[in-house]
Amino acid sequence: MERPQGYFSFTNMASYDYASTYSIQVELQRNGTWLGYYGTACQVSTPALLDNPNGSGAINPSQCGIQLATISTLIATPS
C-alpha cells in the first residue's frame, strides 16, 4: 500500500482477513523514488470477527427463539 500519510488501518486495504497475523514493513520513498530501505518488520494481528465488542457477530438475544410476526420482520445485531 502506498500512502502519503504515516499511518493506515486494515480497512484502507483492498482485502484483509480477520483473526490473521500480518508482517508489516515500511519502505522509504524520497522525491517519488523508492529507496529500497525497509524498517524492521512488525507483526500485527487482526481481531477475530466474533470478538467485536459491539456484538456484531450475534443476533439480538431478544429475537432468539421467537416466531417472527411477518416474513419481512427485521432481524438485528446489537451493534
mmCIF file of the N, C-alpha and C atoms, coordinates in Angstrom:
data_MODEL
# 
_entry.id   MODEL 
# 
loop_
_atom_site.group_PDB 
_atom_site.id 
_atom_site.type_symbol 
_atom_site.label_atom_id 
_atom_site.label_alt_id 
_atom_site.label_comp_id 
_atom_site.label_asym_id 
_atom_site.label_entity_id 
_atom_site.label_seq_id 
_atom_site.pdbx_PDB_ins_code 
_atom_site.Cartn_x 
_atom_site.Cartn_y 
_atom_site.Cartn_z 
_atom_site.occupancy 
_atom_site.B_iso_or_equiv 
_atom_site.pdbx_formal_charge 
_atom_site.auth_seq_id 
_atom_site.auth_comp_id 
_atom_site.auth_asym_id 
_atom_site.auth_atom_id 
_atom_site.pdbx_PDB_model_num 
ATOM 1   N N  . MET A 1 1  ? 0.847   -1.157  0.000  1.00 0.00 ? 1  MET A N  1 
ATOM 2   C CA . MET A 1 1  ? 0.000   0.000   0.000  1.00 0.00 ? 1  MET A CA 1 
ATOM 3   C C  . MET A 1 1  ? 0.901   1.230   0.000  1.00 0.00 ? 1  MET A C  1 
ATOM 4   N N  . GLU A 1 2  ? 0.545   2.200   -0.764 1.00 0.00 ? 2  GLU A N  1 
ATOM 5   C CA . GLU A 1 2  ? 1.313   3.444   -0.816 1.00 0.00 ? 2  GLU A CA 1 
ATOM 6   C C  . GLU A 1 2  ? 0.425   4.570   -0.320 1.00 0.00 ? 2  GLU A C  1 
ATOM 7   N N  . ARG A 1 3  ? 0.901   5.293   0.697  1.00 0.00 ? 3  ARG A N  1 
ATOM 8   C CA . ARG A 1 3  ? 0.133   6.402   1.283  1.00 0.00 ? 3  ARG A CA 1 
ATOM 9   C C  . ARG A 1 3  ? 1.069   7.546   1.627  1.00 0.00 ? 3  ARG A C  1 
ATOM 10  N N  . PRO A 1 4  ? 0.618   8.779   1.429  1.00 0.00 ? 4  PRO A N  1 
ATOM 11  C CA . PRO A 1 4  ? 1.438   9.919   1.838  1.00 0.00 ? 4  PRO A CA 1 
ATOM 12  C C  . PRO A 1 4  ? 1.435   10.119  3.361  1.00 0.00 ? 4  PRO A C  1 
ATOM 13  N N  . GLN A 1 5  ? 0.387   9.616   4.036  1.00 0.00 ? 5  GLN A N  1 
ATOM 14  C CA . GLN A 1 5  ? 0.310   9.734   5.489  1.00 0.00 ? 5  GLN A CA 1 
ATOM 15  C C  . GLN A 1 5  ? 1.184   8.665   6.141  1.00 0.00 ? 5  GLN A C  1 
ATOM 16  N N  . GLY A 1 6  ? 1.588   8.935   7.352  1.00 0.00 ? 6  GLY A N  1 
ATOM 17  C CA . GLY A 1 6  ? 2.419   7.985   8.088  1.00 0.00 ? 6  GLY A CA 1 
ATOM 18  C C  . GLY A 1 6  ? 1.609   7.007   8.919  1.00 0.00 ? 6  GLY A C  1 
ATOM 19  N N  . TYR A 1 7  ? 0.420   6.658   8.475  1.00 0.00 ? 7  TYR A N  1 
ATOM 20  C CA . TYR A 1 7  ? -0.439  5.725   9.205  1.00 0.00 ? 7  TYR A CA 1 
ATOM 21  C C  . TYR A 1 7  ? -1.424  5.075   8.237  1.00 0.00 ? 7  TYR A C  1 
ATOM 22  N N  . PHE A 1 8  ? -2.043  3.982   8.676  1.00 0.00 ? 8  PHE A N  1 
ATOM 23  C CA . PHE A 1 8  ? -3.095  3.318   7.901  1.00 0.00 ? 8  PHE A CA 1 
ATOM 24  C C  . PHE A 1 8  ? -3.881  2.410   8.830  1.00 0.00 ? 8  PHE A C  1 
ATOM 25  N N  . SER A 1 9  ? -4.989  1.912   8.335  1.00 0.00 ? 9  SER A N  1 
ATOM 26  C CA . SER A 1 9  ? -5.730  0.862   9.034  1.00 0.00 ? 9  SER A CA 1 
ATOM 27  C C  . SER A 1 9  ? -6.023  -0.236  8.026  1.00 0.00 ? 9  SER A C  1 
ATOM 28  N N  . PHE A 1 10 ? -6.382  -1.390  8.514  1.00 0.00 ? 10 PHE A N  1 
ATOM 29  C CA . PHE A 1 10 ? -6.645  -2.505  7.609  1.00 0.00 ? 10 PHE A CA 1 
ATOM 30  C C  . PHE A 1 10 ? -7.799  -2.205  6.665  1.00 0.00 ? 10 PHE A C  1 
ATOM 31  N N  . THR A 1 11 ? -8.721  -1.342  7.079  1.00 0.00 ? 11 THR A N  1 
ATOM 32  C CA . THR A 1 11 ? -9.835  -1.002  6.199  1.00 0.00 ? 11 THR A CA 1 
ATOM 33  C C  . THR A 1 11 ? -9.388  -0.156  5.009  1.00 0.00 ? 11 THR A C  1 
ATOM 34  N N  . ASN A 1 12 ? -8.158  0.361   5.014  1.00 0.00 ? 12 ASN A N  1 
ATOM 35  C CA . ASN A 1 12 ? -7.608  1.060   3.848  1.00 0.00 ? 12 ASN A CA 1 
ATOM 36  C C  . ASN A 1 12 ? -7.147  0.082   2.775  1.00 0.00 ? 12 ASN A C  1 
ATOM 37  N N  . MET A 1 13 ? -7.023  -1.177  3.132  1.00 0.00 ? 13 MET A N  1 
ATOM 38  C CA . MET A 1 13 ? -6.510  -2.179  2.195  1.00 0.00 ? 13 MET A CA 1 
ATOM 39  C C  . MET A 1 13 ? -7.642  -2.737  1.337  1.00 0.00 ? 13 MET A C  1 
ATOM 40  N N  . ALA A 1 14 ? -7.287  -3.227  0.154  1.00 0.00 ? 14 ALA A N  1 
ATOM 41  C CA . ALA A 1 14 ? -8.283  -3.813  -0.751 1.00 0.00 ? 14 ALA A CA 1 
ATOM 42  C C  . ALA A 1 14 ? -8.904  -5.064  -0.147 1.00 0.00 ? 14 ALA A C  1 
ATOM 43  N N  . SER A 1 15 ? -8.132  -5.829  0.600  1.00 0.00 ? 15 SER A N  1 
ATOM 44  C CA . SER A 1 15 ? -8.667  -7.011  1.279  1.00 0.00 ? 15 SER A CA 1 
ATOM 45  C C  . SER A 1 15 ? -7.820  -7.305  2.510  1.00 0.00 ? 15 SER A C  1 
ATOM 46  N N  . TYR A 1 16 ? -8.451  -7.923  3.475  1.00 0.00 ? 16 TYR A N  1 
ATOM 47  C CA . TYR A 1 16 ? -7.770  -8.325  4.706  1.00 0.00 ? 16 TYR A CA 1 
ATOM 48  C C  . TYR A 1 16 ? -8.596  -9.430  5.346  1.00 0.00 ? 16 TYR A C  1 
ATOM 49  N N  . ASP A 1 17 ? -7.994  -10.167 6.245  1.00 0.00 ? 17 ASP A N  1 
ATOM 50  C CA . ASP A 1 17 ? -8.683  -11.257 6.929  1.00 0.00 ? 17 ASP A CA 1 
ATOM 51  C C  . ASP A 1 17 ? -8.739  -10.987 8.423  1.00 0.00 ? 17 ASP A C  1 
ATOM 52  N N  . TYR A 1 18 ? -9.825  -11.400 9.039  1.00 0.00 ? 18 TYR A N  1 
ATOM 53  C CA . TYR A 1 18 ? -9.928  -11.364 10.490 1.00 0.00 ? 18 TYR A CA 1 
ATOM 54  C C  . TYR A 1 18 ? -9.150  -12.547 11.063 1.00 0.00 ? 18 TYR A C  1 
ATOM 55  N N  . ALA A 1 19 ? -8.772  -12.433 12.314 1.00 0.00 ? 19 ALA A N  1 
ATOM 56  C CA . ALA A 1 19 ? -8.062  -13.495 13.040 1.00 0.00 ? 19 ALA A CA 1 
ATOM 57  C C  . ALA A 1 19 ? -6.818  -13.941 12.283 1.00 0.00 ? 19 ALA A C  1 
ATOM 58  N N  . SER A 1 20 ? -6.079  -12.972 11.748 1.00 0.00 ? 20 SER A N  1 
ATOM 59  C CA . SER A 1 20 ? -4.862  -13.257 10.976 1.00 0.00 ? 20 SER A CA 1 
ATOM 60  C C  . SER A 1 20 ? -3.731  -12.361 11.451 1.00 0.00 ? 20 SER A C  1 
ATOM 61  N N  . THR A 1 21 ? -2.511  -12.835 11.275 1.00 0.00 ? 21 THR A N  1 
ATOM 62  C CA . THR A 1 21 ? -1.333  -12.050 11.634 1.00 0.00 ? 21 THR A CA 1 
ATOM 63  C C  . THR A 1 21 ? -0.639  -11.596 10.364 1.00 0.00 ? 21 THR A C  1 
ATOM 64  N N  . TYR A 1 22 ? -0.307  -10.324 10.324 1.00 0.00 ? 22 TYR A N  1 
ATOM 65  C CA . TYR A 1 22 ? 0.356   -9.719  9.175  1.00 0.00 ? 22 TYR A CA 1 
ATOM 66  C C  . TYR A 1 22 ? 1.730   -9.214  9.586  1.00 0.00 ? 22 TYR A C  1 
ATOM 67  N N  . SER A 1 23 ? 2.677   -9.309  8.675  1.00 0.00 ? 23 SER A N  1 
ATOM 68  C CA . SER A 1 23 ? 4.005   -8.743  8.865  1.00 0.00 ? 23 SER A CA 1 
ATOM 69  C C  . SER A 1 23 ? 4.033   -7.422  8.107  1.00 0.00 ? 23 SER A C  1 
ATOM 70  N N  . ILE A 1 24 ? 4.294   -6.332  8.814  1.00 0.00 ? 24 ILE A N  1 
ATOM 71  C CA . ILE A 1 24 ? 4.243   -5.001  8.218  1.00 0.00 ? 24 ILE A CA 1 
ATOM 72  C C  . ILE A 1 24 ? 5.630   -4.385  8.234  1.00 0.00 ? 24 ILE A C  1 
ATOM 73  N N  . GLN A 1 25 ? 6.034   -3.841  7.091  1.00 0.00 ? 25 GLN A N  1 
ATOM 74  C CA . GLN A 1 25 ? 7.296   -3.124  6.966  1.00 0.00 ? 25 GLN A CA 1 
ATOM 75  C C  . GLN A 1 25 ? 7.047   -1.801  6.258  1.00 0.00 ? 25 GLN A C  1 
ATOM 76  N N  . VAL A 1 26 ? 7.919   -0.851  6.490  1.00 0.00 ? 26 VAL A N  1 
ATOM 77  C CA . VAL A 1 26 ? 7.843   0.451   5.837  1.00 0.00 ? 26 VAL A CA 1 
ATOM 78  C C  . VAL A 1 26 ? 9.074   0.621   4.964  1.00 0.00 ? 26 VAL A C  1 
ATOM 79  N N  . GLU A 1 27 ? 8.855   1.028   3.709  1.00 0.00 ? 27 GLU A N  1 
ATOM 80  C CA . GLU A 1 27 ? 9.963   1.327   2.796  1.00 0.00 ? 27 GLU A CA 1 
ATOM 81  C C  . GLU A 1 27 ? 10.013  2.836   2.594  1.00 0.00 ? 27 GLU A C  1 
ATOM 82  N N  . LEU A 1 28 ? 11.219  3.379   2.565  1.00 0.00 ? 28 LEU A N  1 
ATOM 83  C CA . LEU A 1 28 ? 11.392  4.817   2.384  1.00 0.00 ? 28 LEU A CA 1 
ATOM 84  C C  . LEU A 1 28 ? 11.234  5.219   0.927  1.00 0.00 ? 28 LEU A C  1 
ATOM 85  N N  . GLN A 1 29 ? 10.576  6.365   0.741  1.00 0.00 ? 29 GLN A N  1 
ATOM 86  C CA . GLN A 1 29 ? 10.445  6.954   -0.587 1.00 0.00 ? 29 GLN A CA 1 
ATOM 87  C C  . GLN A 1 29 ? 10.852  8.422   -0.482 1.00 0.00 ? 29 GLN A C  1 
ATOM 88  N N  . ARG A 1 30 ? 11.680  8.860   -1.409 1.00 0.00 ? 30 ARG A N  1 
ATOM 89  C CA . ARG A 1 30 ? 12.114  10.255  -1.416 1.00 0.00 ? 30 ARG A CA 1 
ATOM 90  C C  . ARG A 1 30 ? 11.949  10.801  -2.827 1.00 0.00 ? 30 ARG A C  1 
ATOM 91  N N  . ASN A 1 31 ? 11.249  11.922  -2.932 1.00 0.00 ? 31 ASN A N  1 
ATOM 92  C CA . ASN A 1 31 ? 11.014  12.573  -4.228 1.00 0.00 ? 31 ASN A CA 1 
ATOM 93  C C  . ASN A 1 31 ? 10.466  11.593  -5.265 1.00 0.00 ? 31 ASN A C  1 
ATOM 94  N N  . GLY A 1 32 ? 9.555   10.717  -4.836 1.00 0.00 ? 32 GLY A N  1 
ATOM 95  C CA . GLY A 1 32 ? 8.918   9.777   -5.743 1.00 0.00 ? 32 GLY A CA 1 
ATOM 96  C C  . GLY A 1 32 ? 9.725   8.536   -6.064 1.00 0.00 ? 32 GLY A C  1 
ATOM 97  N N  . THR A 1 33 ? 10.912  8.387   -5.479 1.00 0.00 ? 33 THR A N  1 
ATOM 98  C CA . THR A 1 33 ? 11.757  7.221   -5.752 1.00 0.00 ? 33 THR A CA 1 
ATOM 99  C C  . THR A 1 33 ? 11.821  6.335   -4.515 1.00 0.00 ? 33 THR A C  1 
ATOM 100 N N  . TRP A 1 34 ? 11.488  5.051   -4.701 1.00 0.00 ? 34 TRP A N  1 
ATOM 101 C CA . TRP A 1 34 ? 11.611  4.095   -3.605 1.00 0.00 ? 34 TRP A CA 1 
ATOM 102 C C  . TRP A 1 34 ? 13.089  3.793   -3.397 1.00 0.00 ? 34 TRP A C  1 
ATOM 103 N N  . LEU A 1 35 ? 13.534  3.898   -2.155 1.00 0.00 ? 35 LEU A N  1 
ATOM 104 C CA . LEU A 1 35 ? 14.957  3.786   -1.849 1.00 0.00 ? 35 LEU A CA 1 
ATOM 105 C C  . LEU A 1 35 ? 15.413  2.364   -1.542 1.00 0.00 ? 35 LEU A C  1 
ATOM 106 N N  . GLY A 1 36 ? 14.491  1.440   -1.360 1.00 0.00 ? 36 GLY A N  1 
ATOM 107 C CA . GLY A 1 36 ? 14.877  0.057   -1.091 1.00 0.00 ? 36 GLY A CA 1 
ATOM 108 C C  . GLY A 1 36 ? 15.275  -0.198  0.351  1.00 0.00 ? 36 GLY A C  1 
ATOM 109 N N  . TYR A 1 37 ? 15.080  0.776   1.215  1.00 0.00 ? 37 TYR A N  1 
ATOM 110 C CA . TYR A 1 37 ? 15.403  0.613   2.631  1.00 0.00 ? 37 TYR A CA 1 
ATOM 111 C C  . TYR A 1 37 ? 14.112  0.319   3.389  1.00 0.00 ? 37 TYR A C  1 
ATOM 112 N N  . TYR A 1 38 ? 14.109  -0.788  4.107  1.00 0.00 ? 38 TYR A N  1 
ATOM 113 C CA . TYR A 1 38 ? 12.932  -1.192  4.873  1.00 0.00 ? 38 TYR A CA 1 
ATOM 114 C C  . TYR A 1 38 ? 13.243  -1.156  6.357  1.00 0.00 ? 38 TYR A C  1 
ATOM 115 N N  . GLY A 1 39 ? 12.253  -0.746  7.141  1.00 0.00 ? 39 GLY A N  1 
ATOM 116 C CA . GLY A 1 39 ? 12.372  -0.832  8.585  1.00 0.00 ? 39 GLY A CA 1 
ATOM 117 C C  . GLY A 1 39 ? 12.166  -2.272  9.031  1.00 0.00 ? 39 GLY A C  1 
ATOM 118 N N  . THR A 1 40 ? 12.363  -2.515  10.298 1.00 0.00 ? 40 THR A N  1 
ATOM 119 C CA . THR A 1 40 ? 12.173  -3.841  10.873 1.00 0.00 ? 40 THR A CA 1 
ATOM 120 C C  . THR A 1 40 ? 10.705  -4.243  10.760 1.00 0.00 ? 40 THR A C  1 
ATOM 121 N N  . ALA A 1 41 ? 10.462  -5.489  10.394 1.00 0.00 ? 41 ALA A N  1 
ATOM 122 C CA . ALA A 1 41 ? 9.087   -5.984  10.282 1.00 0.00 ? 41 ALA A CA 1 
ATOM 123 C C  . ALA A 1 41 ? 8.419   -6.015  11.653 1.00 0.00 ? 41 ALA A C  1 
ATOM 124 N N  . CYS A 1 42 ? 7.150   -5.704  11.662 1.00 0.00 ? 42 CYS A N  1 
ATOM 125 C CA . CYS A 1 42 ? 6.344   -5.708  12.879 1.00 0.00 ? 42 CYS A CA 1 
ATOM 126 C C  . CYS A 1 42 ? 5.157   -6.633  12.645 1.00 0.00 ? 42 CYS A C  1 
ATOM 127 N N  . GLN A 1 43 ? 4.889   -7.523  13.585 1.00 0.00 ? 43 GLN A N  1 
ATOM 128 C CA . GLN A 1 43 ? 3.759   -8.444  13.475 1.00 0.00 ? 43 GLN A CA 1 
ATOM 129 C C  . GLN A 1 43 ? 2.526   -7.809  14.113 1.00 0.00 ? 43 GLN A C  1 
ATOM 130 N N  . VAL A 1 44 ? 1.440   -7.758  13.365 1.00 0.00 ? 44 VAL A N  1 
ATOM 131 C CA . VAL A 1 44 ? 0.180   -7.202  13.859 1.00 0.00 ? 44 VAL A CA 1 
ATOM 132 C C  . VAL A 1 44 ? -0.923  -8.211  13.575 1.00 0.00 ? 44 VAL A C  1 
ATOM 133 N N  . SER A 1 45 ? -1.737  -8.507  14.586 1.00 0.00 ? 45 SER A N  1 
ATOM 134 C CA . SER A 1 45 ? -2.831  -9.467  14.419 1.00 0.00 ? 45 SER A CA 1 
ATOM 135 C C  . SER A 1 45 ? -4.172  -8.748  14.408 1.00 0.00 ? 45 SER A C  1 
ATOM 136 N N  . THR A 1 46 ? -5.030  -9.140  13.483 1.00 0.00 ? 46 THR A N  1 
ATOM 137 C CA . THR A 1 46 ? -6.378  -8.586  13.423 1.00 0.00 ? 46 THR A CA 1 
ATOM 138 C C  . THR A 1 46 ? -7.273  -9.363  14.387 1.00 0.00 ? 46 THR A C  1 
ATOM 139 N N  . PRO A 1 47 ? -8.316  -8.725  14.896 1.00 0.00 ? 47 PRO A N  1 
ATOM 140 C CA . PRO A 1 47 ? -9.199  -9.427  15.835 1.00 0.00 ? 47 PRO A CA 1 
ATOM 141 C C  . PRO A 1 47 ? -10.044 -10.471 15.114 1.00 0.00 ? 47 PRO A C  1 
ATOM 142 N N  . ALA A 1 48 ? -10.522 -11.436 15.874 1.00 0.00 ? 48 ALA A N  1 
ATOM 143 C CA . ALA A 1 48 ? -11.473 -12.398 15.323 1.00 0.00 ? 48 ALA A CA 1 
ATOM 144 C C  . ALA A 1 48 ? -12.792 -11.667 15.083 1.00 0.00 ? 48 ALA A C  1 
ATOM 145 N N  . LEU A 1 49 ? -13.466 -11.994 14.023 1.00 0.00 ? 49 LEU A N  1 
ATOM 146 C CA . LEU A 1 49 ? -14.707 -11.311 13.662 1.00 0.00 ? 49 LEU A CA 1 
ATOM 147 C C  . LEU A 1 49 ? -15.721 -11.343 14.790 1.00 0.00 ? 49 LEU A C  1 
ATOM 148 N N  . LEU A 1 50 ? -15.846 -12.462 15.468 1.00 0.00 ? 50 LEU A N  1 
ATOM 149 C CA . LEU A 1 50 ? -16.849 -12.584 16.524 1.00 0.00 ? 50 LEU A CA 1 
ATOM 150 C C  . LEU A 1 50 ? -16.403 -11.979 17.847 1.00 0.00 ? 50 LEU A C  1 
ATOM 151 N N  . ASP A 1 51 ? -15.169 -11.440 17.913 1.00 0.00 ? 51 ASP A N  1 
ATOM 152 C CA . ASP A 1 51 ? -14.691 -10.784 19.129 1.00 0.00 ? 51 ASP A CA 1 
ATOM 153 C C  . ASP A 1 51 ? -15.076 -9.311  19.175 1.00 0.00 ? 51 ASP A C  1 
ATOM 154 N N  . ASN A 1 52 ? -15.855 -8.843  18.206 1.00 0.00 ? 52 ASN A N  1 
ATOM 155 C CA . ASN A 1 52 ? -16.254 -7.442  18.154 1.00 0.00 ? 52 ASN A CA 1 
ATOM 156 C C  . ASN A 1 52 ? -16.983 -7.075  19.448 1.00 0.00 ? 52 ASN A C  1 
ATOM 157 N N  . PRO A 1 53 ? -16.512 -6.041  20.179 1.00 0.00 ? 53 PRO A N  1 
ATOM 158 C CA . PRO A 1 53 ? -17.140 -5.693  21.456 1.00 0.00 ? 53 PRO A CA 1 
ATOM 159 C C  . PRO A 1 53 ? -18.576 -5.199  21.303 1.00 0.00 ? 53 PRO A C  1 
ATOM 160 N N  . ASN A 1 54 ? -18.974 -4.780  20.107 1.00 0.00 ? 54 ASN A N  1 
ATOM 161 C CA . ASN A 1 54 ? -20.340 -4.318  19.892 1.00 0.00 ? 54 ASN A CA 1 
ATOM 162 C C  . ASN A 1 54 ? -21.296 -5.469  19.599 1.00 0.00 ? 54 ASN A C  1 
ATOM 163 N N  . GLY A 1 55 ? -20.785 -6.682  19.543 1.00 0.00 ? 55 GLY A N  1 
ATOM 164 C CA . GLY A 1 55 ? -21.639 -7.839  19.343 1.00 0.00 ? 55 GLY A CA 1 
ATOM 165 C C  . GLY A 1 55 ? -22.160 -8.005  17.932 1.00 0.00 ? 55 GLY A C  1 
ATOM 166 N N  . SER A 1 56 ? -21.472 -7.454  16.943 1.00 0.00 ? 56 SER A N  1 
ATOM 167 C CA . SER A 1 56 ? -21.987 -7.523  15.579 1.00 0.00 ? 56 SER A CA 1 
ATOM 168 C C  . SER A 1 56 ? -21.967 -8.935  15.020 1.00 0.00 ? 56 SER A C  1 
ATOM 169 N N  . GLY A 1 57 ? -21.325 -9.860  15.712 1.00 0.00 ? 57 GLY A N  1 
ATOM 170 C CA . GLY A 1 57 ? -21.318 -11.244 15.254 1.00 0.00 ? 57 GLY A CA 1 
ATOM 171 C C  . GLY A 1 57 ? -22.461 -12.049 15.859 1.00 0.00 ? 57 GLY A C  1 
ATOM 172 N N  . ALA A 1 58 ? -23.475 -11.376 16.380 1.00 0.00 ? 58 ALA A N  1 
ATOM 173 C CA . ALA A 1 58 ? -24.573 -12.066 17.048 1.00 0.00 ? 58 ALA A CA 1 
ATOM 174 C C  . ALA A 1 58 ? -25.908 -11.422 16.674 1.00 0.00 ? 58 ALA A C  1 
ATOM 175 N N  . ILE A 1 59 ? -26.973 -12.126 16.957 1.00 0.00 ? 59 ILE A N  1 
ATOM 176 C CA . ILE A 1 59 ? -28.331 -11.613 16.787 1.00 0.00 ? 59 ILE A CA 1 
ATOM 177 C C  . ILE A 1 59 ? -28.790 -11.077 18.140 1.00 0.00 ? 59 ILE A C  1 
ATOM 178 N N  . ASN A 1 60 ? -29.631 -10.036 18.132 1.00 0.00 ? 60 ASN A N  1 
ATOM 179 C CA . ASN A 1 60 ? -30.178 -9.540  19.388 1.00 0.00 ? 60 ASN A CA 1 
ATOM 180 C C  . ASN A 1 60 ? -30.773 -10.702 20.176 1.00 0.00 ? 60 ASN A C  1 
ATOM 181 N N  . PRO A 1 61 ? -30.358 -10.885 21.433 1.00 0.00 ? 61 PRO A N  1 
ATOM 182 C CA . PRO A 1 61 ? -30.877 -12.005 22.231 1.00 0.00 ? 61 PRO A CA 1 
ATOM 183 C C  . PRO A 1 61 ? -32.399 -12.023 22.310 1.00 0.00 ? 61 PRO A C  1 
ATOM 184 N N  . SER A 1 62 ? -33.033 -10.849 22.289 1.00 0.00 ? 62 SER A N  1 
ATOM 185 C CA . SER A 1 62 ? -34.498 -10.792 22.383 1.00 0.00 ? 62 SER A CA 1 
ATOM 186 C C  . SER A 1 62 ? -35.183 -11.397 21.162 1.00 0.00 ? 62 SER A C  1 
ATOM 187 N N  . GLN A 1 63 ? -34.446 -11.605 20.072 1.00 0.00 ? 63 GLN A N  1 
ATOM 188 C CA . GLN A 1 63 ? -35.044 -12.174 18.864 1.00 0.00 ? 63 GLN A CA 1 
ATOM 189 C C  . GLN A 1 63 ? -34.806 -13.681 18.740 1.00 0.00 ? 63 GLN A C  1 
ATOM 190 N N  . CYS A 1 64 ? -34.045 -14.230 19.641 1.00 0.00 ? 64 CYS A N  1 
ATOM 191 C CA . CYS A 1 64 ? -33.773 -15.670 19.575 1.00 0.00 ? 64 CYS A CA 1 
ATOM 192 C C  . CYS A 1 64 ? -34.955 -16.453 20.141 1.00 0.00 ? 64 CYS A C  1 
ATOM 193 N N  . GLY A 1 65 ? -35.333 -17.517 19.470 1.00 0.00 ? 65 GLY A N  1 
ATOM 194 C CA . GLY A 1 65 ? -36.390 -18.394 19.945 1.00 0.00 ? 65 GLY A CA 1 
ATOM 195 C C  . GLY A 1 65 ? -37.798 -17.859 19.754 1.00 0.00 ? 65 GLY A C  1 
ATOM 196 N N  . ILE A 1 66 ? -37.969 -16.797 18.982 1.00 0.00 ? 66 ILE A N  1 
ATOM 197 C CA . ILE A 1 66 ? -39.307 -16.237 18.783 1.00 0.00 ? 66 ILE A CA 1 
ATOM 198 C C  . ILE A 1 66 ? -39.847 -16.621 17.410 1.00 0.00 ? 66 ILE A C  1 
ATOM 199 N N  . GLN A 1 67 ? -41.159 -16.461 17.246 1.00 0.00 ? 67 GLN A N  1 
ATOM 200 C CA . GLN A 1 67 ? -41.765 -16.595 15.922 1.00 0.00 ? 67 GLN A CA 1 
ATOM 201 C C  . GLN A 1 67 ? -41.910 -15.184 15.376 1.00 0.00 ? 67 GLN A C  1 
ATOM 202 N N  . LEU A 1 68 ? -41.386 -14.947 14.188 1.00 0.00 ? 68 LEU A N  1 
ATOM 203 C CA . LEU A 1 68 ? -41.459 -13.619 13.586 1.00 0.00 ? 68 LEU A CA 1 
ATOM 204 C C  . LEU A 1 68 ? -42.906 -13.257 13.262 1.00 0.00 ? 68 LEU A C  1 
ATOM 205 N N  . ALA A 1 69 ? -43.247 -11.986 13.430 1.00 0.00 ? 69 ALA A N  1 
ATOM 206 C CA . ALA A 1 69 ? -44.601 -11.513 13.141 1.00 0.00 ? 69 ALA A CA 1 
ATOM 207 C C  . ALA A 1 69 ? -44.924 -11.635 11.655 1.00 0.00 ? 69 ALA A C  1 
ATOM 208 N N  . THR A 1 70 ? -43.961 -11.297 10.814 1.00 0.00 ? 70 THR A N  1 
ATOM 209 C CA . THR A 1 70 ? -44.124 -11.414 9.362  1.00 0.00 ? 70 THR A CA 1 
ATOM 210 C C  . THR A 1 70 ? -42.808 -11.878 8.775  1.00 0.00 ? 70 THR A C  1 
ATOM 211 N N  . ILE A 1 71 ? -42.840 -12.316 7.535  1.00 0.00 ? 71 ILE A N  1 
ATOM 212 C CA . ILE A 1 71 ? -41.622 -12.765 6.865  1.00 0.00 ? 71 ILE A CA 1 
ATOM 213 C C  . ILE A 1 71 ? -40.639 -11.613 6.665  1.00 0.00 ? 71 ILE A C  1 
ATOM 214 N N  . SER A 1 72 ? -41.138 -10.369 6.678  1.00 0.00 ? 72 SER A N  1 
ATOM 215 C CA . SER A 1 72 ? -40.268 -9.206  6.474  1.00 0.00 ? 72 SER A CA 1 
ATOM 216 C C  . SER A 1 72 ? -39.828 -8.552  7.782  1.00 0.00 ? 72 SER A C  1 
ATOM 217 N N  . THR A 1 73 ? -40.094 -9.185  8.922  1.00 0.00 ? 73 THR A N  1 
ATOM 218 C CA . THR A 1 73 ? -39.634 -8.660  10.212 1.00 0.00 ? 73 THR A CA 1 
ATOM 219 C C  . THR A 1 73 ? -38.113 -8.552  10.199 1.00 0.00 ? 73 THR A C  1 
ATOM 220 N N  . LEU A 1 74 ? -37.612 -7.400  10.609 1.00 0.00 ? 74 LEU A N  1 
ATOM 221 C CA . LEU A 1 74 ? -36.166 -7.187  10.643 1.00 0.00 ? 74 LEU A CA 1 
ATOM 222 C C  . LEU A 1 74 ? -35.527 -8.011  11.750 1.00 0.00 ? 74 LEU A C  1 
ATOM 223 N N  . ILE A 1 75 ? -34.393 -8.592  11.448 1.00 0.00 ? 75 ILE A N  1 
ATOM 224 C CA . ILE A 1 75 ? -33.583 -9.322  12.423 1.00 0.00 ? 75 ILE A CA 1 
ATOM 225 C C  . ILE A 1 75 ? -32.307 -8.513  12.575 1.00 0.00 ? 75 ILE A C  1 
ATOM 226 N N  . ALA A 1 76 ? -31.970 -8.130  13.803 1.00 0.00 ? 76 ALA A N  1 
ATOM 227 C CA . ALA A 1 76 ? -30.898 -7.162  14.018 1.00 0.00 ? 76 ALA A CA 1 
ATOM 228 C C  . ALA A 1 76 ? -29.772 -7.701  14.888 1.00 0.00 ? 76 ALA A C  1 
ATOM 229 N N  . THR A 1 77 ? -28.623 -7.025  14.775 1.00 0.00 ? 77 THR A N  1 
ATOM 230 C CA . THR A 1 77 ? -27.485 -7.278  15.656 1.00 0.00 ? 77 THR A CA 1 
ATOM 231 C C  . THR A 1 77 ? -27.474 -6.205  16.735 1.00 0.00 ? 77 THR A C  1 
ATOM 232 N N  . PRO A 1 78 ? -26.806 -6.440  17.854 1.00 0.00 ? 78 PRO A N  1 
ATOM 233 C CA . PRO A 1 78 ? -26.753 -5.450  18.926 1.00 0.00 ? 78 PRO A CA 1 
ATOM 234 C C  . PRO A 1 78 ? -25.992 -4.177  18.572 1.00 0.00 ? 78 PRO A C  1 
ATOM 235 N N  . SER A 1 79 ? -25.137 -4.203  17.556 1.00 0.00 ? 79 SER A N  1 
ATOM 236 C CA . SER A 1 79 ? -24.316 -3.015  17.286 1.00 0.00 ? 79 SER A CA 1 
ATOM 237 C C  . SER A 1 79 ? -25.022 -2.021  16.405 1.00 0.00 ? 79 SER A C  1 
# 
